[in-house]
Each structure stands twice: as C-alpha cells, then as structure tokens.
C-alpha cells in the first residue's frame, strides 16, 4: 500500500490553515524576535489594541479583549492608536468564524509572548493583563470544532476570506504600531 493512502484526508481546518499560512507567517514575522524590548512591547500593545478593537466592532461583539488591552495601555501611560476607519460589521457567520480563528489562535502566541512581557518586568496586574488573560483563553477548542462543522466549499471560501481579512487587519495594525509602515 502506498504511503499516501495512509495520510488522513484534509479537513476544513487543514485547508483553512493551508490557505492562510503565508498571511500567518508574515504576521508572525513582525515579532520574530518576540517582545525583546520595551519599545517593541509598547508597539505590540498599541497594535493589538487597534486590531482587537476593530475586530470586536467587525464581529459586533462587546469589548472584552480590547478592555484588557486598554487596561495595559493606561497602566503604561500609552495612548491608543487612532481608528483606521475601515471597520465594517460582518453578517456572514462563516466569515465571522474566519476572524475568530485568527483571534482565538493568537492565544497560542500569547503563551509565548506573556513570558517575554514578564522578562521585561510586566505582570498580569501591571501592563500584561491582556497577555495573561489571552494566554489562558479557552476559546480555541470551540473554534476548532466549529471549523470542522463547515461542510461545503462555499462556506469554506467565506471562512477563509474572513481569516485572510483578519490577518491583513492585524498585520496593518502591528506594522503601524511598530513603525514598520507609517501609513495606516
């Protein structure tokens, strides 16, 4: 029997991951060195605050993570980035699921970044509340289950479009906050 016969058939999550791998790598590359210094951490907080605030508005969700980030910004005396003016609410549930995939998936990165923040002297009670909470956010397993329930190509395409839009929004916000791209 050929080895390819033993390979499991790709499901919706595998296809979503494959379709977004380049966008994900570009975003991860912005913090390839982690939160190596205070300026990078400050930029990360400002960029994530802008992205999460916009994402919550896009998803029509009440502020939660953006409030965590606001608390960190206040604790560190940092002004938030101004809105980019591109937020449009999404009605399509599959596209919304793509956005949630990106946000919930970022909790895994938060598990690494929270250690960097601690090394810089920030704690859950002062300056790293978002990372501390986001790192233990339990949303990911539910998102993975919902992605597995997406059963047709049209729905997958909308979910993928949502994820790509979320990665692009996060990339824009972080580039701007980290002074890698001064134009919002």
Secondary structure, DSSP 8 states (H G I E B T S, - for coil): --GGGGS----HHHHHHHHHHHHHHHHHHHTTT-S-SHHHHHHHHHHHHHHHHHHHHHHT---SHHHHHHHHHHHHT-------S-------HHHHHHHHHHHHHHHHHHHHHHHHHHHTT-BTTBB-HHHHHHHT---HHHHHHHHHT--SHHHHHHHHHHHHHHHHHHHHHHHHHTTS----
